[in-house]
Every structure is written in C-alpha cells, then in structure tokens.
Amino acid sequence: MAYEAGSGTSAVADQFVKPDLSRVLSVHDFEAIAAKTLNPKAWAFISSAATDLYTKTRNASTYCKITLRPRILRDVSSVDLSTQLLGHKLRVPIFASPTAMAAVVHPEGEKAVGRAVKASGMAHCISMSASFPLKDIVEDIHSHSVAVPHDTPIFLQFYVNKDRVLSEALLKQAKEFGATAVFLTVDAASTGKREADERVRISEKLASPASGVTATNDSKGGGLGRSLGSFIDNSVTWDDIKWIRQHAPGLKLVLKGIQTAEDAVMAMDAGVDGILISNHGGRTLDTAPASILVLLELHRHCPQIFERLDVMVDGGITRGTDIFKALCLGAKAVGLGRSTLYGLNYGYEGVVKLLEILRDELEATMKICGVTTVDQLHAGYLNTLEVDHAISTAFPRLGSLDLNIHDLSHY
C-alpha cells in the first residue's frame, strides 16, 4: 500500500488518520505518512534541505541508475548479514546516522531510536544536537533488554564548539559514557539555507543539552537547523585532528562529510580510523554530488582507502538494494538519517519496523544476486555505466604525480 506525500500542514494532519503500523510496507510509506501527520515545524525541519533540493533528490535517485547483475544457481538457503565496523560486530551493516532534535517527532526521540537500533543489532551515532543529554540516551540503550544480548556500538557526532573548553569536556564525557568513536562533522562549515525550515516559525522552546543552544526565531526566519548550529567553530582545519585525538584518547576518529577523493586521501594520510561519505542529506550545500557517486569516485580513483579505513556512506538510502549497492562499492556500513525519524513517527515500534523492512530487503537482494555473506560483495554485481560519466576526473593520478598531502590540500 502506497501513500502520496502531503504538505505536512496541520489541516492535512487533521484529515488524515495514521494507518496501523502493520500496513506500512516501506520507507516510502513511512515518509508519506510522516508528511501528513507530523506537525508543520517537525515536518519542515526533518524533510527540508538546502535551497532547490537537487542534492537531496539526487542522493536517492542516483541509486536506481546503478543496476544489479544477479548471479544464479547458487545455494542461498542461509544468509549472514553481519559485518565489522570500527572494531564492532554488527548483525546488519546499518547504523543510525546522527539526526538533531528527534524529540520534535516523538517525545522519546533519540532514546527510542537507540533502543530500536539495539533491538536490530546495529549501531547508533548520537547527534551532538540531540534532544537529551548523551548520558541519558546511553543509559536508556543499555537498560533496554533484548532477546539475544549483543554489542551495541555507540558513536558521538562531534562539532567543534567555538568555546574549545566545552568541546574538550564533551569529548571526555563521550568516553566516560561508553562511546567508542567520534564522528567529526566536516561538511557544515556553514549551515545550509533550508527554506522550508525557515518559513515555519518556532513556537515552543527547543534546546539541545549537549551544545547548550536554544533555538530562536529571528529576522531570517525560524530555521531550527540554522539556530542550533550557531555554536559551531568554522575555523577547524586538518591541524585540529591532533587536538581531538589528544582529548579523546582511546576513541576512534571518523570524518563525517567526505565528498571528494582528494579529501578521502587526505583523511587516510591524516591517520583517522574511518570516513563517512555524506553531504548532510543535502542539507548544507545544494548541487553537491550524490553520496553514492562519491563512493564510486573513491572506488575508481583511490581504492587503497578501503584497505586502510572503514568507509561508510549515508544519504538517500531507502531500499535494501541501495544498501547492497553501497556495500558492493566498498562501504562497510550505511547510515540512515531521515528515514529513522520517519519511523519514529510511530515511536520505538516504528523504528524497529523500518529497520526490519530494510534488513529483509537487503537479505532478499543478496539471495537473488547469489551471495550469502557481506564479504562476498564486489563491484562485479553492479552495472554503473549510466553514472560513470558523472564521476569527477579532476582527481590527480597519485601514481604518476609526485604529490603529497599538502599538495592535495590546494588541488
């Protein structure tokens, strides 16, 4: 059963009865229902993206341009979806990407998402602009009982605060509360112009405990994202990686927001543990490349990265086939951002259902393509001819040019 997305206005919400969860069959169903039932500000905030929404749209639409090459007559009676990510075993190669202020969707916000992630055998990257203190979210995850006990990796999204002392304190808390990795967000030196979010005024107090920022209206509009991002230090450079390492000893470091092969190579040479290919869901810079195209760019121009780093990707993933394609191109796992919030419209049970849908779709794709474990996946299961022309050729050929990390920073 499919639903057409509505405007998200209160008038539409009043006329639309949220279907029983058992009738929801896809991520697209969850999104369409959220559009018709969330309050106007919640829908504007989570669904909005930068300016004309090209990057947001292409994040999703580019996946369908990559086609599958199924193999037949293989024993696929038993399929194992597990993988290793940043030293942790996941039952499914999925993690919850950080999403700010999840409580605007449901009162339990990040706590419900965290519990659902635990129940599903995945990992949770908690937003620095979460609705609850990091400690409360982590405790809620740990206290949630599951049928089969397993590791639930907890990562912390990290923006450098203009007040470095506050950032140092947060890094210390992250380790104390059990986070094992810090995801430094590097694709938001400036907040994107999200016009749908700006048009709907903030009508209640919305604050993030971790950043200490309270959202407010101003002459530019009611942009929740812009207001919450006012604390971010946009002077951060590659030199700050050493400073983060110093104040987060023992934690793995991931750069979230890699969008070019050049920066991926620089990240590798800088000694980080992983990279997350991301354009912030199209929320910061419109006409930036679709995330899956950047993953393909790395696969073509600098494949050595996949041996040295854990590479992840998020943005536009709505089907199990999308996950399969990302894994074939070298990703260790994929992140889900908006889709978890669409599921959260139904609370904890909604997020569990959404993750179950994607897990089932991924397993079915693997069986039909003739593979039984994630480590069997490779680019031979894909036909990328329809998007190959869109891969940048600007990347310098490191094998033939005498370049180093400093050269790349200005290339």
Summary of the structure (lengths in Angstrom):
residues: 411
radius of gyration: 20.3
end to end distance: 49.5
largest distance: 64.5
contacts: 1414
relative contact order: 0.18
helix: 44%
strand: 14%
